[in-house]
Amino acid sequence: MRPSYERHLATLGASYSELLLSALQGCAKGEWGLFGSYERVGLRDPAREELLELGSKNEHLRHKRGLELIQLHERLLLMGSRLSNTPGEPKLAQRWLDELA
């Protein structure tokens, strides 16, 4: 793989991780929308939108090269398809932050 391609993937991954951490911290403090709870009523969370875009770009490039996909992005997508009886977004975000610590 070309060094510039590797740098690009590393930059995308770092940007994604940084944004995810910031968004999780905000969500854990009570900012809803990161896991898509408000999408049903037509509201969008800017951090979620950026994470989805970055994650999609990164996964496309990784898939193109036959590399493993990003587990953090897959988990974010799965958390958006929660059941109605799962904990609220702030609790989910705090649990995830605790796991990452």
N, C-alpha and C positions, 0 to 999 in steps of 0.2 A: 504494500500500500504506500502511496506517495506521502512524504512527510507533511505536505501542505494539507492533504486530505485528513490525515491524522490530527493535525492542529485544529482544523475546522471542526471535526467531530468532538475533540476535547473542549473547544470553546463553547460549542452548542451544549455539551453535557454540563459544563460548569455553569453556564447561564441558567440552564434548566434547574439544576440543583439549588443555586442561589435563590432563584425566584420561588421555587417550591418551598424552601425553608422559610422565607419571608411570608409567603401566603399562608403556610401552616401556622406560623406564629400569630398572624392577624386573625385567622379563623379560630384558633384556640382562645383568643381574647374576646370572641363573640361576633366576628365579622362573618356573616353567612354568605354562601354562594360558591365557595371553592369546589365543592363536590356536586354542584349542579342543582341544588335544591330549588332555586328560583327559576330555573329554565322552563319549568312547566307553566309559569305565569308570564313568560316572555322577558324576564329580566336576565341579564348576563353579568357575570363577574369579570372585570377586565383582567385580573391576574389569572383566572381560569382560562380565559380565551388565549392569553399569551402562552400559558403552559401548554395548552392543546396544540397551538401552532408550532412552538419550539419542539415539542415531543414528536409531532407528526413529521417535521422536517428531519429530525434526528433519526427517527425510526426508518424513514424512507431511505436515507443515506446508508444506514447500517444494514438494512435489508438488501440493498443494491450490492453491497460488498460481502454479503453472507455472514455478517457479524451478529452477535447476540443482541436482542432488543433490550431496551432499558426497563428494568424492573420497576423503578419508581413511577415511570409513566404508565405502565400497565396497571399498577396499583391505583393510581389516580383515576384511570378510566373505570376500573372495577368499583371503586368507591362511589362513583356517580350513579351506579345502578343498584343502590342499596334497597333493601326492603323497608317497608314503612315502620317496622318495629325496631330498627337499629337506632343506636344513639344519635343525637344531633351532631351537626357538623363540628361545633367547637370541641365536643368530647372526642370525636374521631380524630380531629387534628391533634389534640393533646396526646392521645395514645400514640399516634404516629411519631410525633416529636420525641416522646419518651423512648420509643424503639430506636430512633436515629441517634439518640444521645449516647 
